[in-house]
Amino acid sequence: MKEPLLLQIIQNPRRKHLIELLIDQNGEIDIKEAVDIIAKFETKGEPPSRVKKSIYVSMVQTHIPFMENVGLIKYVPEENKIRLNRVPRRLKYYLEVSEEGDISWPSYYIILSITGLVLSMIIWNLVAIIFSSLTLISALVHLRTIYKLEEAKEPQLKERNT
């Protein structure tokens, strides 16, 4: 899947939230349950029925067809179920993005391991130096994976028909 299409999928908060719900629910959710959860999230409380209806309509008329068209989900209206197809690997990393002002886990571990490495070298503790070095390497590998993902290893979704 191309980068612009991935970004187009998750640029809308409702689509992003639906994907996260599907991942959390092991790939299947009732549309009414999804609408209720998204409505509560958007209103920060118990939503009025007009909000739920608005979300339901936008999901059925816009977001679900869009995500179904690119092969990300399958909607079964007879069962009121939305089923997740395989999530592209790159999309998972976009969903893990930290909130504004937060620090990502790899960045946190890089800072922590560098601090530990420097302190270990100051007190010259070989075990601590090795542990800090391994933690730093692990964090760097994770960071590299996030920023340099391999296109060939992710499932191919269809380009959206316009």
Order of alpha helices (4+ residues) and beta strands (2+ residues): alpha-alpha-beta-alpha-alpha-alpha-beta-beta-alpha-alpha-alpha
